[in-house]
Each structure stands twice: as C-alpha cells, then as structure tokens.
Amino acid sequence: MFREVKKNMRFSSRFGTAIHTLLIIHEGCKEQKVTSDFIAEKIGKSSVFVRTLLGDFKKAGVVYIAPRKEKEGTKLARPLNKITLLDIFEIVEPDHLKNLCETSTRIFHRCHAGQYVNEIISGYLEDVIDVVRAELKKTTLADTLASLEMRESASLHKNTRDLFPME
C-alpha cells in the first residue's frame, strides 16, 4: 500500500484535491445526484474549478458526467480498483514529474567539470521518477479508500477525552 509522504515533500494541492473529488463522487453517488456544486462545497473549492477538474477526468475516461436533465449526475466511469494514483497524477499534474529532471544549463557554464553535472543529476532524478511512478501505479483509489476507512475506524477507538478535551 502507498506509504505516507513526508510532510516536507511538496506536490501541488491539485493531486490531493483530485483524489478527494473522486472519492466524493464514489461515495456521494450512492445516495444522491453528485453535481459540481455538491463537490465544490465538500472540497472547499469553486464550482468552476471543479467543473474544469471533472472535464479533465471525463476526457481521460475516469468519470461519466450525465447531462443536467438526467437524475444521475457525475459517476466514476471505472471501478475504484481500476483507477490508479498514477492515472490521477498524470491527469492533474501532467508535467510535474518531467519538470523535476529539467536543470538549468546556465548554472555551470563557466566550469569545465560543471557541464557534466546536469547530465549526472538528470540520470539520478529519472531513477527517482521511475520509483515514484511505480508506487503511484500500484496504488489504486480502492487502496486509498481502504486506508481512509482504517484511519476512521482507528480514530473511533480513541479515548473520547483525547478527541474532545474538556480542559
């Protein structure tokens, strides 16, 4: 299962927001029509942002968006176990990993040895990116939901004094 990312590693909030959005669609469509306004309220973003995100998901074949007149609303187009975190990451951050390998060619232009540093660093970074891609590819939305459910059940077993301090 996907391990927690250390707090000092930075990704844009779009990735987490995208995962949150898809889980809301999965859970919400069981009980009601899921609209961009409904999702926006749940994730704390504008409905314009949500519609853009949903459009990207639809283009990638991850969601089905019913016409307004229909009662269905937005649904996942694939089961949770067929949507990987890599699928989501590539939809919302298509150039993020690639940009990690780009280093400035001007940094070392005055030093003969320095001209090879970019090549060496790029090789290392490409290896790191391969590992990140592999981890994201083997982790599905179903895995993510299972992790959330485990955390929720663990939190229910905490001492209520810890959850609601009276002091």
PAGUBA-728785 format. One record per atom (N, C-alpha, C): residue number from 1; atom name; x, y, z. Coordinates in Angstrom, 1 decimal. Atoms other than C-alpha are relative to their C-alpha. Example, Ala and Ser with C-alpha at 12.3 -4.5 7.8 and 13.67 -1.06 7.14 Angstrom:
# PAGUBA-728785
{site 1,'N',{0.9,-1.2,0.0}};
{site 1,'CA',{12.3,-4.5,7.8}};
{site 1,'C',{0.9,1.2,0.0}};
{site 2,'N',{-0.9,-1.1,0.0}};
{site 2,'CA',{13.7,-1.1,7.1}};
{site 2,'C',{-0.8,1.1,0.8}};
//
This chain:
# PAGUBA-728785
{site 1,'N',{0.8,-1.2,0.0}};
{site 1,'CA',{0.0,0.0,0.0}};
{site 1,'C',{0.9,1.3,0.0}};
{site 2,'N',{-0.7,-1.3,0.1}};
{site 2,'CA',{1.1,3.6,-0.6}};
{site 2,'C',{0.3,0.5,1.4}};
{site 3,'N',{-0.4,-0.6,-1.3}};
{site 3,'CA',{3.1,5.0,2.3}};
{site 3,'C',{-0.3,1.5,0.0}};
{site 4,'N',{0.3,-1.4,-0.2}};
{site 4,'CA',{2.5,8.4,3.7}};
{site 4,'C',{1.3,0.8,-0.5}};
{site 5,'N',{-1.1,-0.9,0.5}};
{site 5,'CA',{4.6,11.2,2.0}};
{site 5,'C',{0.4,0.8,1.2}};
{site 6,'N',{-0.5,-0.8,-1.1}};
{site 6,'CA',{6.8,13.0,4.4}};
{site 6,'C',{-0.5,1.4,-0.2}};
{site 7,'N',{0.6,-1.3,0.1}};
{site 7,'CA',{5.4,16.4,5.2}};
{site 7,'C',{0.9,1.1,-0.7}};
{site 8,'N',{-0.8,-1.0,0.7}};
{site 8,'CA',{8.4,18.2,3.6}};
{site 8,'C',{0.1,-0.2,-1.5}};
{site 9,'N',{0.1,0.2,1.4}};
{site 9,'CA',{7.8,16.7,0.2}};
{site 9,'C',{-1.2,0.8,-0.6}};
{site 10,'N',{1.0,-0.9,0.5}};
{site 10,'CA',{5.8,19.1,-1.9}};
{site 10,'C',{-0.6,-0.5,-1.4}};
{site 11,'N',{0.7,0.1,1.2}};
{site 11,'CA',{3.2,18.4,-4.5}};
{site 11,'C',{-1.1,1.1,0.0}};
{site 12,'N',{1.1,-1.1,0.0}};
{site 12,'CA',{0.5,20.9,-5.6}};
{site 12,'C',{-1.2,-0.7,0.7}};
{site 13,'N',{1.2,0.5,-0.7}};
{site 13,'CA',{-2.8,20.6,-3.8}};
{site 13,'C',{-1.0,-0.7,-1.0}};
{site 14,'N',{0.9,0.6,1.0}};
{site 14,'CA',{-4.4,19.5,-7.1}};
{site 14,'C',{-0.1,-1.5,0.1}};
{site 15,'N',{0.0,1.5,0.0}};
{site 15,'CA',{-3.4,15.9,-6.7}};
{site 15,'C',{-0.9,-0.5,1.2}};
{site 16,'N',{0.8,0.4,-1.1}};
{site 16,'CA',{-4.9,15.5,-3.2}};
{site 16,'C',{-1.5,0.4,-0.2}};
{site 17,'N',{1.4,-0.4,0.3}};
{site 17,'CA',{-8.0,17.5,-4.3}};
{site 17,'C',{-0.6,-0.9,-1.0}};
{site 18,'N',{0.5,1.0,1.0}};
{site 18,'CA',{-8.4,15.2,-7.3}};
{site 18,'C',{-0.4,-1.3,0.6}};
{site 19,'N',{0.4,1.3,-0.7}};
{site 19,'CA',{-8.3,12.1,-5.1}};
{site 19,'C',{-1.2,0.2,0.8}};
{site 20,'N',{1.1,-0.3,-0.8}};
{site 20,'CA',{-10.7,13.7,-2.7}};
{site 20,'C',{-1.3,0.1,-0.8}};
{site 21,'N',{1.1,-0.1,0.9}};
{site 21,'CA',{-13.0,14.6,-5.5}};
{site 21,'C',{-0.6,-1.3,-0.5}};
{site 22,'N',{0.4,1.3,0.5}};
{site 22,'CA',{-13.1,11.1,-7.0}};
{site 22,'C',{-0.6,-0.8,1.1}};
{site 23,'N',{0.6,0.8,-1.1}};
{site 23,'CA',{-13.8,9.6,-3.6}};
{site 23,'C',{-1.4,0.6,0.4}};
{site 24,'N',{1.3,-0.6,-0.3}};
{site 24,'CA',{-16.6,12.1,-3.0}};
{site 24,'C',{-1.0,-0.5,-1.1}};
{site 25,'N',{0.9,0.5,1.1}};
{site 25,'CA',{-18.1,11.0,-6.4}};
{site 25,'C',{-0.4,-1.4,0.3}};
{site 26,'N',{0.3,1.4,-0.3}};
{site 26,'CA',{-17.8,7.4,-5.4}};
{site 26,'C',{-1.0,-0.2,1.1}};
{site 27,'N',{0.8,0.1,-1.2}};
{site 27,'CA',{-19.4,7.8,-2.0}};
{site 27,'C',{-1.3,0.7,-0.2}};
{site 28,'N',{1.2,-0.8,0.2}};
{site 28,'CA',{-21.9,10.5,-3.0}};
{site 28,'C',{-1.0,-0.5,-0.9}};
{site 29,'N',{1.0,0.4,1.0}};
{site 29,'CA',{-23.5,8.9,-6.0}};
{site 29,'C',{-0.8,-1.2,0.5}};
{site 30,'N',{0.8,1.1,-0.5}};
{site 30,'CA',{-24.7,6.0,-3.8}};
{site 30,'C',{-1.3,0.6,0.6}};
{site 31,'N',{1.2,-0.6,-0.7}};
{site 31,'CA',{-27.2,8.4,-2.1}};
{site 31,'C',{-0.6,1.2,-0.6}};
{site 32,'N',{0.5,-1.2,0.6}};
{site 32,'CA',{-27.7,11.4,-4.3}};
{site 32,'C',{0.6,0.3,-1.3}};
{site 33,'N',{-0.6,-0.5,1.2}};
{site 33,'CA',{-27.0,13.2,-7.5}};
{site 33,'C',{1.2,0.8,0.3}};
{site 34,'N',{-1.3,-0.7,-0.3}};
{site 34,'CA',{-23.4,14.4,-7.5}};
{site 34,'C',{0.2,1.1,-1.1}};
{site 35,'N',{-0.2,-1.1,0.9}};
{site 35,'CA',{-23.0,17.8,-9.1}};
{site 35,'C',{1.3,0.7,0.4}};
{site 36,'N',{-1.2,-0.8,-0.2}};
{site 36,'CA',{-20.1,20.2,-9.4}};
{site 36,'C',{-0.2,0.9,1.3}};
{site 37,'N',{0.3,-0.8,-1.2}};
{site 37,'CA',{-21.8,22.4,-6.7}};
{site 37,'C',{0.2,-0.8,1.2}};
{site 38,'N',{0.0,0.9,-1.1}};
{site 38,'CA',{-22.1,19.5,-4.4}};
{site 38,'C',{1.5,-0.3,0.4}};
{site 39,'N',{-1.4,0.3,-0.2}};
{site 39,'CA',{-18.4,18.6,-4.8}};
{site 39,'C',{0.8,1.2,0.5}};
{site 40,'N',{-0.7,-1.3,-0.3}};
{site 40,'CA',{-17.2,22.2,-4.6}};
{site 40,'C',{-0.3,0.3,1.5}};
{site 41,'N',{0.3,-0.2,-1.4}};
{site 41,'CA',{-19.0,22.5,-1.2}};
{site 41,'C',{0.9,-0.9,0.9}};
{site 42,'N',{-0.7,1.0,-0.8}};
{site 42,'CA',{-17.3,19.3,0.1}};
{site 42,'C',{1.5,0.3,0.0}};
{site 43,'N',{-1.4,-0.2,0.0}};
{site 43,'CA',{-13.8,20.2,-1.0}};
{site 43,'C',{0.5,1.4,0.2}};
{site 44,'N',{-0.3,-1.4,-0.3}};
{site 44,'CA',{-13.9,23.9,-0.4}};
{site 44,'C',{0.7,0.7,-1.2}};
{site 45,'N',{-0.4,-0.7,1.2}};
{site 45,'CA',{-13.2,25.0,-4.0}};
{site 45,'C',{-1.2,0.5,-0.8}};
{site 46,'N',{1.1,-0.6,0.8}};
{site 46,'CA',{-15.2,26.9,-6.5}};
{site 46,'C',{-0.5,-1.1,-1.0}};
{site 47,'N',{0.6,1.0,0.9}};
{site 47,'CA',{-17.6,25.0,-8.8}};
{site 47,'C',{0.6,0.1,-1.4}};
{site 48,'N',{-0.7,-0.1,1.3}};
{site 48,'CA',{-15.7,26.4,-11.8}};
{site 48,'C',{1.3,-0.8,0.0}};
{site 49,'N',{-1.2,0.9,-0.2}};
{site 49,'CA',{-12.5,24.7,-10.5}};
{site 49,'C',{-0.4,-1.4,-0.2}};
{site 50,'N',{0.5,1.4,0.0}};
{site 50,'CA',{-14.5,21.5,-10.0}};
{site 50,'C',{-0.4,-0.4,-1.4}};
{site 51,'N',{0.4,0.4,1.4}};
{site 51,'CA',{-16.0,21.6,-13.5}};
{site 51,'C',{1.2,-0.2,-0.9}};
{site 52,'N',{-1.2,0.1,0.8}};
{site 52,'CA',{-12.6,22.1,-15.0}};
{site 52,'C',{0.7,-1.4,0.3}};
{site 53,'N',{-0.5,1.3,-0.4}};
{site 53,'CA',{-11.3,19.1,-13.0}};
{site 53,'C',{-0.8,-1.1,-0.5}};
{site 54,'N',{0.9,1.1,0.6}};
{site 54,'CA',{-14.3,17.0,-14.0}};
{site 54,'C',{0.2,-0.2,-1.5}};
{site 55,'N',{-0.3,0.1,1.4}};
{site 55,'CA',{-13.7,17.9,-17.6}};
{site 55,'C',{1.2,-0.8,-0.3}};
{site 56,'N',{-1.2,0.8,0.2}};
{site 56,'CA',{-10.2,16.6,-17.3}};
{site 56,'C',{-0.2,-1.5,0.2}};
{site 57,'N',{0.3,1.4,-0.3}};
{site 57,'CA',{-11.4,13.4,-15.7}};
{site 57,'C',{-0.8,-0.6,-1.1}};
{site 58,'N',{0.9,0.6,1.0}};
{site 58,'CA',{-14.1,12.9,-18.3}};
{site 58,'C',{0.9,-0.2,-1.3}};
{site 59,'N',{-0.9,0.2,1.1}};
{site 59,'CA',{-11.5,13.4,-21.1}};
{site 59,'C',{0.9,-1.2,0.1}};
{site 60,'N',{-0.8,1.2,-0.3}};
{site 60,'CA',{-9.4,10.7,-19.5}};
{site 60,'C',{-0.7,-1.3,0.2}};
{site 61,'N',{0.8,1.2,-0.1}};
{site 61,'CA',{-12.3,8.3,-19.2}};
{site 61,'C',{-0.1,-0.4,1.5}};
{site 62,'N',{0.1,0.4,-1.4}};
{site 62,'CA',{-12.3,8.4,-15.4}};
{site 62,'C',{-1.4,0.2,0.6}};
{site 63,'N',{1.4,-0.2,-0.5}};
{site 63,'CA',{-15.8,9.9,-14.8}};
{site 63,'C',{-1.0,0.1,-1.2}};
{site 64,'N',{1.1,-0.2,0.9}};
{site 64,'CA',{-19.1,10.0,-16.6}};
{site 64,'C',{-0.8,1.1,0.6}};
{site 65,'N',{0.8,-1.2,-0.5}};
{site 65,'CA',{-21.0,13.3,-16.4}};
{site 65,'C',{-1.3,-0.1,-0.8}};
{site 66,'N',{1.3,0.1,0.7}};
{site 66,'CA',{-24.7,12.9,-17.2}};
{site 66,'C',{-0.4,1.5,-0.3}};
{site 67,'N',{0.6,-1.3,0.3}};
{site 67,'CA',{-26.5,15.8,-18.9}};
{site 67,'C',{-0.8,0.5,1.1}};
{site 68,'N',{0.7,-0.6,-1.1}};
{site 68,'CA',{-28.1,18.2,-16.5}};
{site 68,'C',{-1.4,-0.5,0.2}};
{site 69,'N',{1.4,0.5,0.0}};
{site 69,'CA',{-31.6,16.9,-17.3}};
{site 69,'C',{-0.2,-1.3,0.7}};
{site 70,'N',{0.1,1.4,-0.6}};
{site 70,'CA',{-30.8,13.4,-16.1}};
{site 70,'C',{0.2,0.1,1.5}};
{site 71,'N',{-0.1,0.1,-1.5}};
{site 71,'CA',{-31.0,12.3,-12.5}};
{site 71,'C',{1.3,-0.5,0.5}};
{site 72,'N',{-1.2,0.7,-0.5}};
{site 72,'CA',{-27.7,10.5,-12.4}};
{site 72,'C',{1.2,0.9,0.5}};
{site 73,'N',{-1.1,-0.8,-0.4}};
{site 73,'CA',{-25.2,13.4,-12.1}};
{site 73,'C',{1.3,-0.6,-0.4}};
{site 74,'N',{-1.3,0.5,0.4}};
{site 74,'CA',{-21.5,12.5,-12.1}};
{site 74,'C',{0.3,-1.3,0.7}};
{site 75,'N',{-0.3,1.4,-0.5}};
{site 75,'CA',{-20.3,8.9,-11.6}};
{site 75,'C',{1.4,-0.3,-0.5}};
{site 76,'N',{-1.3,0.5,0.4}};
{site 76,'CA',{-17.0,7.1,-11.8}};
{site 76,'C',{-0.3,-0.9,-1.3}};
{site 77,'N',{0.2,0.8,1.2}};
{site 77,'CA',{-16.6,5.5,-15.3}};
{site 77,'C',{0.7,-1.3,0.2}};
{site 78,'N',{-0.7,1.2,-0.2}};
{site 78,'CA',{-14.4,2.8,-13.9}};
{site 78,'C',{-0.1,-0.3,1.5}};
{site 79,'N',{0.0,0.4,-1.4}};
{site 79,'CA',{-14.3,0.8,-10.6}};
{site 79,'C',{1.2,0.6,0.7}};
{site 80,'N',{-1.1,-0.6,-0.8}};
{site 80,'CA',{-12.1,2.2,-7.8}};
{site 80,'C',{1.3,-0.8,-0.2}};
{site 81,'N',{-1.3,0.8,0.1}};
{site 81,'CA',{-9.6,-0.7,-8.2}};
{site 81,'C',{0.6,0.1,-1.4}};
{site 82,'N',{-0.6,-0.2,1.4}};
{site 82,'CA',{-9.1,0.3,-11.9}};
{site 82,'C',{0.5,1.4,-0.2}};
{site 83,'N',{-0.5,-1.4,0.1}};
{site 83,'CA',{-8.1,3.9,-11.2}};
{site 83,'C',{1.2,0.1,0.9}};
{site 84,'N',{-1.2,-0.1,-0.8}};
{site 84,'CA',{-4.5,4.3,-10.1}};
{site 84,'C',{0.3,1.4,0.4}};
{site 85,'N',{-0.4,-1.3,-0.4}};
{site 85,'CA',{-3.0,7.2,-8.3}};
{site 85,'C',{0.9,0.6,-1.1}};
{site 86,'N',{-0.7,-0.5,1.2}};
{site 86,'CA',{-0.7,7.5,-11.4}};
{site 86,'C',{-0.9,0.5,-1.0}};
{site 87,'N',{1.0,-0.6,0.9}};
{site 87,'CA',{-3.7,7.9,-13.6}};
{site 87,'C',{-0.4,1.4,0.4}};
{site 88,'N',{0.4,-1.3,-0.5}};
{site 88,'CA',{-4.9,10.7,-11.4}};
{site 88,'C',{1.1,1.1,-0.1}};
{site 89,'N',{-1.1,-0.9,0.0}};
{site 89,'CA',{-1.5,12.3,-11.1}};
{site 89,'C',{0.3,0.5,-1.4}};
{site 90,'N',{-0.2,-0.4,1.4}};
{site 90,'CA',{-1.0,12.3,-14.9}};
{site 90,'C',{-1.1,0.9,-0.5}};
{site 91,'N',{1.1,-0.8,0.5}};
{site 91,'CA',{-4.4,13.9,-15.4}};
{site 91,'C',{0.2,1.4,0.6}};
{site 92,'N',{0.0,-1.3,-0.6}};
{site 92,'CA',{-3.9,16.8,-12.9}};
{site 92,'C',{1.4,0.6,0.0}};
{site 93,'N',{-1.4,-0.5,0.0}};
{site 93,'CA',{-0.1,17.2,-13.0}};
{site 93,'C',{0.8,-0.6,-1.1}};
{site 94,'N',{-0.6,0.8,1.2}};
{site 94,'CA',{0.9,16.0,-16.5}};
{site 94,'C',{1.5,0.3,-0.1}};
{site 95,'N',{-1.4,-0.3,0.2}};
{site 95,'CA',{4.3,17.8,-16.5}};
{site 95,'C',{0.8,0.0,1.3}};
{site 96,'N',{-0.7,-0.2,-1.2}};
{site 96,'CA',{5.2,17.8,-12.8}};
{site 96,'C',{1.3,-0.9,0.2}};
{site 97,'N',{-1.2,0.9,-0.2}};
{site 97,'CA',{7.5,14.7,-12.7}};
{site 97,'C',{1.1,0.3,-1.1}};
{site 98,'N',{-1.0,-0.3,1.1}};
{site 98,'CA',{9.1,15.6,-16.1}};
{site 98,'C',{0.8,1.2,0.4}};
{site 99,'N',{-0.6,-1.2,-0.3}};
{site 99,'CA',{9.9,19.0,-14.8}};
{site 99,'C',{1.1,-0.1,1.1}};
{site 100,'N',{-1.0,0.3,-1.0}};
{site 100,'CA',{11.9,17.5,-11.9}};
{site 100,'C',{1.4,-0.2,-0.7}};
{site 101,'N',{-1.2,0.3,0.6}};
{site 101,'CA',{14.5,16.4,-14.4}};
{site 101,'C',{0.7,1.2,-0.7}};
{site 102,'N',{-0.6,-1.1,0.7}};
{site 102,'CA',{15.0,19.7,-16.0}};
{site 102,'C',{0.8,0.9,0.9}};
{site 103,'N',{-0.9,-0.9,-0.7}};
{site 103,'CA',{18.0,21.6,-14.7}};
{site 103,'C',{0.5,1.1,-0.9}};
{site 104,'N',{-0.5,-1.1,0.8}};
{site 104,'CA',{19.4,24.9,-15.8}};
{site 104,'C',{1.3,-0.3,-0.7}};
{site 105,'N',{-1.2,0.2,0.8}};
{site 105,'CA',{22.0,24.7,-18.5}};
{site 105,'C',{1.0,1.2,0.2}};
{site 106,'N',{-0.9,-1.1,-0.3}};
{site 106,'CA',{23.4,28.1,-17.4}};
{site 106,'C',{0.7,0.0,1.3}};
{site 107,'N',{-0.6,0.0,-1.3}};
{site 107,'CA',{24.3,27.2,-13.9}};
{site 107,'C',{1.5,-0.2,0.0}};
{site 108,'N',{-1.4,0.4,0.0}};
{site 108,'CA',{27.7,25.6,-14.7}};
{site 108,'C',{0.8,0.4,-1.2}};
{site 109,'N',{-0.7,-0.4,1.3}};
{site 109,'CA',{28.7,27.4,-17.9}};
{site 109,'C',{1.4,0.4,0.1}};
{site 110,'N',{-1.4,-0.5,-0.2}};
{site 110,'CA',{32.0,28.8,-16.5}};
{site 110,'C',{0.9,-1.1,0.4}};
{site 111,'N',{-0.9,1.0,-0.6}};
{site 111,'CA',{33.3,25.5,-15.1}};
{site 111,'C',{0.0,-1.2,-1.0}};
{site 112,'N',{-0.1,1.1,0.9}};
{site 112,'CA',{34.5,22.7,-17.4}};
{site 112,'C',{-0.6,-1.3,0.6}};
{site 113,'N',{0.6,1.2,-0.7}};
{site 113,'CA',{33.6,19.9,-14.9}};
{site 113,'C',{-1.5,0.2,0.2}};
{site 114,'N',{1.4,-0.3,-0.3}};
{site 114,'CA',{30.3,21.6,-14.2}};
{site 114,'C',{-1.0,-0.4,-1.1}};
{site 115,'N',{0.8,0.3,1.1}};
{site 115,'CA',{29.0,20.9,-17.7}};
{site 115,'C',{-0.6,-1.4,0.1}};
{site 116,'N',{0.4,1.4,-0.1}};
{site 116,'CA',{28.6,17.2,-16.8}};
{site 116,'C',{-1.0,-0.2,1.2}};
{site 117,'N',{0.8,0.2,-1.2}};
{site 117,'CA',{26.7,17.8,-13.5}};
{site 117,'C',{-1.5,-0.1,-0.4}};
{site 118,'N',{1.4,0.2,0.4}};
{site 118,'CA',{23.3,18.3,-15.3}};
{site 118,'C',{-0.3,-1.4,-0.5}};
{site 119,'N',{0.2,1.4,0.5}};
{site 119,'CA',{23.7,15.0,-17.1}};
{site 119,'C',{-0.1,-1.0,1.2}};
{site 120,'N',{0.0,0.9,-1.1}};
{site 120,'CA',{24.5,13.2,-13.9}};
{site 120,'C',{-1.2,0.2,0.9}};
{site 121,'N',{1.2,-0.2,-0.9}};
{site 121,'CA',{21.7,14.8,-11.8}};
{site 121,'C',{-1.2,-0.5,-0.7}};
{site 122,'N',{1.2,0.4,0.8}};
{site 122,'CA',{19.2,14.2,-14.6}};
{site 122,'C',{-0.2,-1.5,0.1}};
{site 123,'N',{0.0,1.4,-0.1}};
{site 123,'CA',{20.1,10.5,-14.5}};
{site 123,'C',{-0.6,-0.5,1.3}};
{site 124,'N',{0.5,0.3,-1.3}};
{site 124,'CA',{19.5,10.3,-10.8}};
{site 124,'C',{-1.4,0.3,0.2}};
{site 125,'N',{1.4,-0.4,-0.1}};
{site 125,'CA',{16.3,12.2,-11.0}};
{site 125,'C',{-0.9,-0.9,-0.8}};
{site 126,'N',{0.8,0.9,0.8}};
{site 126,'CA',{15.0,10.0,-13.7}};
{site 126,'C',{-0.3,-1.3,0.7}};
{site 127,'N',{0.2,1.3,-0.8}};
{site 127,'CA',{15.6,6.9,-11.5}};
{site 127,'C',{-1.0,0.3,1.1}};
{site 128,'N',{0.9,-0.3,-1.0}};
{site 128,'CA',{13.7,8.6,-8.7}};
{site 128,'C',{-1.4,0.1,-0.5}};
{site 129,'N',{1.3,-0.2,0.6}};
{site 129,'CA',{10.8,9.5,-11.0}};
{site 129,'C',{-0.5,-1.4,-0.4}};
{site 130,'N',{0.5,1.4,0.3}};
{site 130,'CA',{10.6,5.8,-12.1}};
{site 130,'C',{-0.5,-0.6,1.2}};
{site 131,'N',{0.5,0.6,-1.2}};
{site 131,'CA',{10.2,4.8,-8.5}};
{site 131,'C',{-1.3,0.6,0.4}};
{site 132,'N',{1.3,-0.7,-0.4}};
{site 132,'CA',{7.5,7.4,-7.8}};
{site 132,'C',{-1.1,-0.5,-1.0}};
{site 133,'N',{1.1,0.4,1.0}};
{site 133,'CA',{5.6,6.4,-11.0}};
{site 133,'C',{-0.4,-1.5,0.4}};
{site 134,'N',{0.3,1.4,-0.3}};
{site 134,'CA',{5.8,2.7,-10.0}};
{site 134,'C',{-0.9,-0.1,1.3}};
{site 135,'N',{0.8,0.0,-1.2}};
{site 135,'CA',{4.5,3.4,-6.5}};
{site 135,'C',{-1.4,0.5,-0.3}};
{site 136,'N',{1.4,-0.5,0.3}};
{site 136,'CA',{1.6,5.5,-7.8}};
{site 136,'C',{-0.8,-0.9,-0.9}};
{site 137,'N',{0.7,1.0,0.9}};
{site 137,'CA',{0.8,2.9,-10.5}};
{site 137,'C',{-0.5,-1.2,0.8}};
{site 138,'N',{0.4,1.2,-0.7}};
{site 138,'CA',{0.5,0.1,-8.0}};
{site 138,'C',{-1.1,0.3,1.1}};
{site 139,'N',{0.9,-0.4,-1.0}};
{site 139,'CA',{-1.8,2.1,-5.7}};
{site 139,'C',{-1.3,0.5,-0.7}};
{site 140,'N',{1.3,-0.4,0.6}};
{site 140,'CA',{-5.5,2.4,-6.6}};
{site 140,'C',{-0.8,0.9,0.9}};
{site 141,'N',{0.9,-0.7,-0.8}};
{site 141,'CA',{-8.3,4.5,-5.4}};
{site 141,'C',{-0.7,-0.9,1.1}};
{site 142,'N',{0.6,0.9,-1.0}};
{site 142,'CA',{-9.7,1.4,-3.7}};
{site 142,'C',{1.0,-0.1,1.2}};
{site 143,'N',{-1.0,0.0,-1.1}};
{site 143,'CA',{-6.4,1.2,-1.7}};
{site 143,'C',{-0.1,1.2,0.9}};
{site 144,'N',{0.1,-1.2,-0.7}};
{site 144,'CA',{-6.8,4.8,-0.8}};
{site 144,'C',{-1.2,0.1,0.9}};
{site 145,'N',{1.3,0.0,-0.8}};
{site 145,'CA',{-10.4,4.4,0.4}};
{site 145,'C',{0.2,-1.0,1.1}};
{site 146,'N',{-0.2,1.0,-1.1}};
{site 146,'CA',{-9.4,1.3,2.4}};
{site 146,'C',{0.9,0.7,1.1}};
{site 147,'N',{-0.9,-0.7,-1.0}};
{site 147,'CA',{-6.6,3.4,4.1}};
{site 147,'C',{-0.8,1.0,0.8}};
{site 148,'N',{0.8,-0.9,-0.7}};
{site 148,'CA',{-9.1,6.1,4.9}};
{site 148,'C',{-0.9,-0.6,1.0}};
{site 149,'N',{1.0,0.8,-0.8}};
{site 149,'CA',{-11.6,3.6,6.3}};
{site 149,'C',{0.8,-0.5,1.3}};
{site 150,'N',{-0.8,0.5,-1.1}};
{site 150,'CA',{-8.8,2.1,8.5}};
{site 150,'C',{0.3,1.1,1.0}};
{site 151,'N',{-0.3,-1.1,-0.9}};
{site 151,'CA',{-7.9,5.5,9.9}};
{site 151,'C',{-1.2,0.5,0.7}};
{site 152,'N',{1.3,-0.3,-0.7}};
{site 152,'CA',{-11.5,6.3,10.6}};
{site 152,'C',{-0.4,-0.9,1.1}};
{site 153,'N',{0.4,1.0,-1.0}};
{site 153,'CA',{-12.1,3.1,12.4}};
{site 153,'C',{1.0,0.1,1.2}};
{site 154,'N',{-1.0,-0.1,-1.1}};
{site 154,'CA',{-8.9,3.6,14.4}};
{site 154,'C',{-0.3,1.2,0.9}};
{site 155,'N',{0.3,-1.2,-0.8}};
{site 155,'CA',{-10.0,7.1,15.4}};
{site 155,'C',{-1.2,-0.2,0.9}};
{site 156,'N',{1.2,0.2,-0.8}};
{site 156,'CA',{-13.3,5.8,16.7}};
{site 156,'C',{0.4,-0.8,1.3}};
{site 157,'N',{-0.4,0.8,-1.2}};
{site 157,'CA',{-11.4,3.6,19.2}};
{site 157,'C',{0.9,0.9,0.9}};
{site 158,'N',{-0.8,-0.9,-0.9}};
{site 158,'CA',{-9.5,6.6,20.7}};
{site 158,'C',{-0.8,0.3,1.2}};
{site 159,'N',{0.7,-0.5,-1.2}};
{site 159,'CA',{-10.3,7.8,24.1}};
{site 159,'C',{-0.7,1.3,-0.3}};
{site 160,'N',{0.7,-1.2,0.4}};
{site 160,'CA',{-13.0,10.4,23.8}};
{site 160,'C',{0.6,1.2,0.7}};
{site 161,'N',{-0.6,-1.2,-0.6}};
{site 161,'CA',{-11.1,12.7,26.2}};
{site 161,'C',{1.1,0.5,-0.9}};
{site 162,'N',{-1.0,-0.4,1.0}};
{site 162,'CA',{-8.4,12.8,23.5}};
{site 162,'C',{-0.6,0.8,-1.1}};
{site 163,'N',{0.7,-0.6,1.1}};
{site 163,'CA',{-10.9,13.8,20.9}};
{site 163,'C',{-0.7,1.3,0.4}};
{site 164,'N',{0.7,-1.2,-0.5}};
{site 164,'CA',{-12.8,16.3,23.0}};
{site 164,'C',{0.5,0.4,1.3}};
{site 165,'N',{-0.6,-0.4,-1.3}};
{site 165,'CA',{-10.5,17.8,25.6}};
{site 165,'C',{-1.0,0.9,0.8}};
{site 166,'N',{0.9,-0.8,-0.8}};
{site 166,'CA',{-12.5,19.2,28.5}};
{site 166,'C',{0.7,1.1,0.8}};
{site 167,'N',{-0.8,-1.0,-0.8}};
{site 167,'CA',{-9.7,21.3,30.0}};
{site 167,'C',{0.3,1.3,-0.8}};
//
